[in-house]
Amino acid sequence: MDVVQLLGVNVRHHRKLKGMSQEELALEAGMERSYVSDLERGTRNPSVRALGRLADALGVAPHELLIATEA
């Protein structure tokens, strides 16, 4: 899995753990809902700044969105 897809999987995972909708995450991170959707599907390559905003909105360290977890 490439890093963009991994980021999307991790964003979705942490968002669902928090019980947030894509709309709620987008609002917290100052993004469009469609952008969050694209990120989760791995079709957008976010900036480092966007990664930081997502991590802040999810209450996790940015590196947690980039690491593979064992299933």
Chimera marker file (.cmm) of the C-alpha trace (Angstrom):
<marker_set name="trace">
<marker id="1" x="0.000" y="0.000" z="0.000" r="1" g="1" b="0" radius="0.5"/>
<marker id="2" x="1.422" y="3.400" z="-0.875" r="1" g="1" b="0" radius="0.5"/>
<marker id="3" x="1.622" y="6.216" z="1.654" r="1" g="1" b="0" radius="0.5"/>
<marker id="4" x="-1.347" y="8.154" z="0.210" r="1" g="1" b="0" radius="0.5"/>
<marker id="5" x="-3.623" y="5.117" z="0.513" r="1" g="1" b="0" radius="0.5"/>
<marker id="6" x="-2.236" y="4.391" z="3.989" r="1" g="1" b="0" radius="0.5"/>
<marker id="7" x="-3.054" y="7.934" z="5.058" r="1" g="1" b="0" radius="0.5"/>
<marker id="8" x="-6.616" y="7.522" z="3.801" r="1" g="1" b="0" radius="0.5"/>
<marker id="9" x="-7.086" y="4.240" z="5.655" r="1" g="1" b="0" radius="0.5"/>
<marker id="10" x="-5.739" y="5.778" z="8.862" r="1" g="1" b="0" radius="0.5"/>
<marker id="11" x="-7.829" y="8.948" z="8.571" r="1" g="1" b="0" radius="0.5"/>
<marker id="12" x="-10.979" y="6.843" z="8.124" r="1" g="1" b="0" radius="0.5"/>
<marker id="13" x="-9.987" y="4.566" z="11.030" r="1" g="1" b="0" radius="0.5"/>
<marker id="14" x="-9.364" y="7.436" z="13.464" r="1" g="1" b="0" radius="0.5"/>
<marker id="15" x="-12.447" y="9.325" z="12.269" r="1" g="1" b="0" radius="0.5"/>
<marker id="16" x="-14.666" y="6.315" z="12.934" r="1" g="1" b="0" radius="0.5"/>
<marker id="17" x="-13.029" y="5.718" z="16.336" r="1" g="1" b="0" radius="0.5"/>
<marker id="18" x="-14.036" y="9.281" z="17.243" r="1" g="1" b="0" radius="0.5"/>
<marker id="19" x="-17.554" y="8.732" z="15.905" r="1" g="1" b="0" radius="0.5"/>
<marker id="20" x="-17.173" y="11.603" z="13.454" r="1" g="1" b="0" radius="0.5"/>
<marker id="21" x="-18.740" y="11.962" z="10.040" r="1" g="1" b="0" radius="0.5"/>
<marker id="22" x="-16.682" y="13.169" z="7.097" r="1" g="1" b="0" radius="0.5"/>
<marker id="23" x="-18.570" y="16.438" z="7.362" r="1" g="1" b="0" radius="0.5"/>
<marker id="24" x="-17.649" y="16.860" z="11.044" r="1" g="1" b="0" radius="0.5"/>
<marker id="25" x="-13.990" y="16.084" z="10.374" r="1" g="1" b="0" radius="0.5"/>
<marker id="26" x="-13.921" y="18.492" z="7.453" r="1" g="1" b="0" radius="0.5"/>
<marker id="27" x="-15.417" y="21.256" z="9.587" r="1" g="1" b="0" radius="0.5"/>
<marker id="28" x="-12.915" y="20.640" z="12.413" r="1" g="1" b="0" radius="0.5"/>
<marker id="29" x="-9.986" y="20.586" z="9.982" r="1" g="1" b="0" radius="0.5"/>
<marker id="30" x="-11.168" y="23.566" z="7.909" r="1" g="1" b="0" radius="0.5"/>
<marker id="31" x="-11.586" y="21.492" z="4.754" r="1" g="1" b="0" radius="0.5"/>
<marker id="32" x="-14.316" y="20.591" z="2.299" r="1" g="1" b="0" radius="0.5"/>
<marker id="33" x="-16.126" y="17.294" z="2.917" r="1" g="1" b="0" radius="0.5"/>
<marker id="34" x="-15.324" y="16.197" z="-0.624" r="1" g="1" b="0" radius="0.5"/>
<marker id="35" x="-11.611" y="16.721" z="0.079" r="1" g="1" b="0" radius="0.5"/>
<marker id="36" x="-11.818" y="14.461" z="3.152" r="1" g="1" b="0" radius="0.5"/>
<marker id="37" x="-13.647" y="11.877" z="1.050" r="1" g="1" b="0" radius="0.5"/>
<marker id="38" x="-10.944" y="12.033" z="-1.625" r="1" g="1" b="0" radius="0.5"/>
<marker id="39" x="-8.234" y="11.647" z="1.040" r="1" g="1" b="0" radius="0.5"/>
<marker id="40" x="-9.919" y="8.603" z="2.540" r="1" g="1" b="0" radius="0.5"/>
<marker id="41" x="-10.150" y="6.999" z="-0.908" r="1" g="1" b="0" radius="0.5"/>
<marker id="42" x="-6.475" y="7.740" z="-1.559" r="1" g="1" b="0" radius="0.5"/>
<marker id="43" x="-7.140" y="9.934" z="-4.575" r="1" g="1" b="0" radius="0.5"/>
<marker id="44" x="-5.681" y="13.148" z="-3.092" r="1" g="1" b="0" radius="0.5"/>
<marker id="45" x="-2.107" y="13.803" z="-2.120" r="1" g="1" b="0" radius="0.5"/>
<marker id="46" x="-2.366" y="16.192" z="0.854" r="1" g="1" b="0" radius="0.5"/>
<marker id="47" x="0.178" y="18.787" z="1.882" r="1" g="1" b="0" radius="0.5"/>
<marker id="48" x="2.058" y="18.483" z="5.152" r="1" g="1" b="0" radius="0.5"/>
<marker id="49" x="-0.061" y="21.349" z="6.449" r="1" g="1" b="0" radius="0.5"/>
<marker id="50" x="-3.266" y="19.425" z="5.600" r="1" g="1" b="0" radius="0.5"/>
<marker id="51" x="-1.848" y="16.361" z="7.363" r="1" g="1" b="0" radius="0.5"/>
<marker id="52" x="-1.287" y="18.478" z="10.478" r="1" g="1" b="0" radius="0.5"/>
<marker id="53" x="-4.807" y="19.901" z="10.380" r="1" g="1" b="0" radius="0.5"/>
<marker id="54" x="-6.304" y="16.418" z="10.050" r="1" g="1" b="0" radius="0.5"/>
<marker id="55" x="-4.199" y="15.107" z="12.920" r="1" g="1" b="0" radius="0.5"/>
<marker id="56" x="-5.244" y="18.046" z="15.130" r="1" g="1" b="0" radius="0.5"/>
<marker id="57" x="-8.914" y="17.520" z="14.285" r="1" g="1" b="0" radius="0.5"/>
<marker id="58" x="-8.617" y="13.805" z="15.082" r="1" g="1" b="0" radius="0.5"/>
<marker id="59" x="-6.598" y="14.359" z="18.267" r="1" g="1" b="0" radius="0.5"/>
<marker id="60" x="-3.643" y="12.258" z="17.131" r="1" g="1" b="0" radius="0.5"/>
<marker id="61" x="0.010" y="12.930" z="16.325" r="1" g="1" b="0" radius="0.5"/>
<marker id="62" x="0.590" y="13.442" z="12.581" r="1" g="1" b="0" radius="0.5"/>
<marker id="63" x="2.875" y="10.410" z="12.343" r="1" g="1" b="0" radius="0.5"/>
<marker id="64" x="0.007" y="8.174" z="13.506" r="1" g="1" b="0" radius="0.5"/>
<marker id="65" x="-1.714" y="8.863" z="10.189" r="1" g="1" b="0" radius="0.5"/>
<marker id="66" x="1.299" y="7.592" z="8.260" r="1" g="1" b="0" radius="0.5"/>
<marker id="67" x="2.165" y="4.343" z="10.025" r="1" g="1" b="0" radius="0.5"/>
<marker id="68" x="0.927" y="0.908" z="9.114" r="1" g="1" b="0" radius="0.5"/>
<marker id="69" x="-0.828" y="-0.967" z="11.877" r="1" g="1" b="0" radius="0.5"/>
<marker id="70" x="-0.987" y="-4.708" z="12.148" r="1" g="1" b="0" radius="0.5"/>
<marker id="71" x="-4.407" y="-6.141" z="11.479" r="1" g="1" b="0" radius="0.5"/>
<link id1="1" id2="2" r="1" g="1" b="0" radius="0.2"/>
<link id1="2" id2="3" r="1" g="1" b="0" radius="0.2"/>
<link id1="3" id2="4" r="1" g="1" b="0" radius="0.2"/>
<link id1="4" id2="5" r="1" g="1" b="0" radius="0.2"/>
<link id1="5" id2="6" r="1" g="1" b="0" radius="0.2"/>
<link id1="6" id2="7" r="1" g="1" b="0" radius="0.2"/>
<link id1="7" id2="8" r="1" g="1" b="0" radius="0.2"/>
<link id1="8" id2="9" r="1" g="1" b="0" radius="0.2"/>
<link id1="9" id2="10" r="1" g="1" b="0" radius="0.2"/>
<link id1="10" id2="11" r="1" g="1" b="0" radius="0.2"/>
<link id1="11" id2="12" r="1" g="1" b="0" radius="0.2"/>
<link id1="12" id2="13" r="1" g="1" b="0" radius="0.2"/>
<link id1="13" id2="14" r="1" g="1" b="0" radius="0.2"/>
<link id1="14" id2="15" r="1" g="1" b="0" radius="0.2"/>
<link id1="15" id2="16" r="1" g="1" b="0" radius="0.2"/>
<link id1="16" id2="17" r="1" g="1" b="0" radius="0.2"/>
<link id1="17" id2="18" r="1" g="1" b="0" radius="0.2"/>
<link id1="18" id2="19" r="1" g="1" b="0" radius="0.2"/>
<link id1="19" id2="20" r="1" g="1" b="0" radius="0.2"/>
<link id1="20" id2="21" r="1" g="1" b="0" radius="0.2"/>
<link id1="21" id2="22" r="1" g="1" b="0" radius="0.2"/>
<link id1="22" id2="23" r="1" g="1" b="0" radius="0.2"/>
<link id1="23" id2="24" r="1" g="1" b="0" radius="0.2"/>
<link id1="24" id2="25" r="1" g="1" b="0" radius="0.2"/>
<link id1="25" id2="26" r="1" g="1" b="0" radius="0.2"/>
<link id1="26" id2="27" r="1" g="1" b="0" radius="0.2"/>
<link id1="27" id2="28" r="1" g="1" b="0" radius="0.2"/>
<link id1="28" id2="29" r="1" g="1" b="0" radius="0.2"/>
<link id1="29" id2="30" r="1" g="1" b="0" radius="0.2"/>
<link id1="30" id2="31" r="1" g="1" b="0" radius="0.2"/>
<link id1="31" id2="32" r="1" g="1" b="0" radius="0.2"/>
<link id1="32" id2="33" r="1" g="1" b="0" radius="0.2"/>
<link id1="33" id2="34" r="1" g="1" b="0" radius="0.2"/>
<link id1="34" id2="35" r="1" g="1" b="0" radius="0.2"/>
<link id1="35" id2="36" r="1" g="1" b="0" radius="0.2"/>
<link id1="36" id2="37" r="1" g="1" b="0" radius="0.2"/>
<link id1="37" id2="38" r="1" g="1" b="0" radius="0.2"/>
<link id1="38" id2="39" r="1" g="1" b="0" radius="0.2"/>
<link id1="39" id2="40" r="1" g="1" b="0" radius="0.2"/>
<link id1="40" id2="41" r="1" g="1" b="0" radius="0.2"/>
<link id1="41" id2="42" r="1" g="1" b="0" radius="0.2"/>
<link id1="42" id2="43" r="1" g="1" b="0" radius="0.2"/>
<link id1="43" id2="44" r="1" g="1" b="0" radius="0.2"/>
<link id1="44" id2="45" r="1" g="1" b="0" radius="0.2"/>
<link id1="45" id2="46" r="1" g="1" b="0" radius="0.2"/>
<link id1="46" id2="47" r="1" g="1" b="0" radius="0.2"/>
<link id1="47" id2="48" r="1" g="1" b="0" radius="0.2"/>
<link id1="48" id2="49" r="1" g="1" b="0" radius="0.2"/>
<link id1="49" id2="50" r="1" g="1" b="0" radius="0.2"/>
<link id1="50" id2="51" r="1" g="1" b="0" radius="0.2"/>
<link id1="51" id2="52" r="1" g="1" b="0" radius="0.2"/>
<link id1="52" id2="53" r="1" g="1" b="0" radius="0.2"/>
<link id1="53" id2="54" r="1" g="1" b="0" radius="0.2"/>
<link id1="54" id2="55" r="1" g="1" b="0" radius="0.2"/>
<link id1="55" id2="56" r="1" g="1" b="0" radius="0.2"/>
<link id1="56" id2="57" r="1" g="1" b="0" radius="0.2"/>
<link id1="57" id2="58" r="1" g="1" b="0" radius="0.2"/>
<link id1="58" id2="59" r="1" g="1" b="0" radius="0.2"/>
<link id1="59" id2="60" r="1" g="1" b="0" radius="0.2"/>
<link id1="60" id2="61" r="1" g="1" b="0" radius="0.2"/>
<link id1="61" id2="62" r="1" g="1" b="0" radius="0.2"/>
<link id1="62" id2="63" r="1" g="1" b="0" radius="0.2"/>
<link id1="63" id2="64" r="1" g="1" b="0" radius="0.2"/>
<link id1="64" id2="65" r="1" g="1" b="0" radius="0.2"/>
<link id1="65" id2="66" r="1" g="1" b="0" radius="0.2"/>
<link id1="66" id2="67" r="1" g="1" b="0" radius="0.2"/>
<link id1="67" id2="68" r="1" g="1" b="0" radius="0.2"/>
<link id1="68" id2="69" r="1" g="1" b="0" radius="0.2"/>
<link id1="69" id2="70" r="1" g="1" b="0" radius="0.2"/>
<link id1="70" id2="71" r="1" g="1" b="0" radius="0.2"/>
</marker_set>
